[in-house]
Amino acid sequence: MIRVSTLHVRNVPPAVYEALRARAARNGRSINAEVIEILRERTGGRTSEELLASIRARRERLAPIVDQLPDPAEVIREARNERFTA
């Protein structure tokens, strides 16, 4: 048997609740089912460990690109120098 957790959300602003209700209606779901779907979408249905592994893998793939970018401090410094010397 799969253990299912219960989540209670308090103090939901009326505008947020109404948007959620409308979204649920558009998708033919209950508000509860819509909230679960939103949470699943936002987390990818993955555990925190899986999310961290995904972030690390993406960081490794992007590292060669990031390493080629100029140093942000240097870019700012050059922009300031150009502004004051022009």
C-alpha positions as CSV (number, residue, x, y, z in Angstrom):
1,M,0.0,0.0,0.0
2,I,1.3,3.4,-0.9
3,R,1.4,6.0,1.9
4,V,-0.2,9.2,0.9
5,S,0.5,12.4,2.8
6,T,-2.0,15.1,3.7
7,L,-1.1,18.8,3.1
8,H,-3.1,21.7,4.6
9,V,-2.7,25.1,3.2
10,R,-3.9,28.1,5.2
11,N,-4.4,31.8,4.5
12,V,-4.7,31.4,0.7
13,P,-5.5,34.8,-0.7
14,P,-8.9,35.0,-2.4
15,A,-7.5,35.9,-5.8
16,V,-5.1,32.9,-5.7
17,Y,-7.9,30.6,-4.6
18,E,-10.2,31.9,-7.4
19,A,-7.4,31.5,-10.0
20,L,-6.9,27.9,-8.7
21,R,-10.6,27.2,-8.8
22,A,-10.9,28.5,-12.4
23,R,-7.8,26.5,-13.5
24,A,-9.2,23.3,-12.0
25,A,-12.5,23.9,-13.7
26,R,-10.8,24.4,-17.1
27,N,-8.9,21.2,-16.6
28,G,-11.9,19.2,-15.4
29,R,-10.3,18.6,-12.0
30,S,-11.2,19.2,-8.4
31,I,-9.2,21.9,-6.7
32,N,-7.3,19.2,-4.7
33,A,-6.4,17.3,-7.9
34,E,-5.3,20.6,-9.5
35,V,-3.0,21.4,-6.6
36,I,-1.5,18.0,-6.8
37,E,-0.9,18.4,-10.5
38,I,0.7,21.8,-10.0
39,L,3.0,20.5,-7.3
40,R,3.9,17.5,-9.5
41,E,4.6,19.8,-12.5
42,R,6.8,22.2,-10.4
43,T,8.8,19.4,-8.7
44,G,8.8,17.1,-11.7
45,G,7.4,14.4,-9.5
46,R,10.9,13.8,-8.3
47,T,12.5,13.5,-4.9
48,S,14.8,16.3,-3.6
49,E,17.8,14.0,-4.2
50,E,16.7,13.5,-7.9
51,L,16.2,17.3,-8.3
52,L,19.7,18.0,-6.9
53,A,21.2,15.4,-9.2
54,S,19.4,17.0,-12.1
55,I,20.7,20.5,-11.1
56,R,24.3,19.1,-10.8
57,A,24.1,17.4,-14.2
58,R,22.8,20.6,-15.8
59,R,25.6,22.6,-14.1
60,E,28.2,20.2,-15.4
61,R,26.8,20.5,-19.0
62,L,26.8,24.3,-18.8
63,A,30.2,24.6,-17.1
64,P,32.2,24.9,-20.4
65,I,29.9,27.7,-21.6
66,V,29.9,29.6,-18.3
67,D,33.7,29.3,-18.2
68,Q,33.9,31.2,-21.5
69,L,31.8,34.1,-20.2
70,P,33.5,37.3,-19.1
71,D,33.8,38.0,-15.4
72,P,30.7,40.0,-14.3
73,A,32.8,42.3,-12.1
74,E,35.1,43.1,-15.1
75,V,32.1,43.8,-17.3
76,I,30.6,46.2,-14.8
77,R,34.0,47.9,-14.2
78,E,34.5,48.4,-18.0
79,A,30.9,49.8,-18.3
80,R,31.5,52.3,-15.5
81,N,34.8,53.4,-16.9
82,E,33.2,53.9,-20.4
83,R,30.4,56.0,-18.8
84,F,32.8,58.2,-16.8
85,T,35.4,58.7,-19.6
86,A,33.0,59.4,-22.4
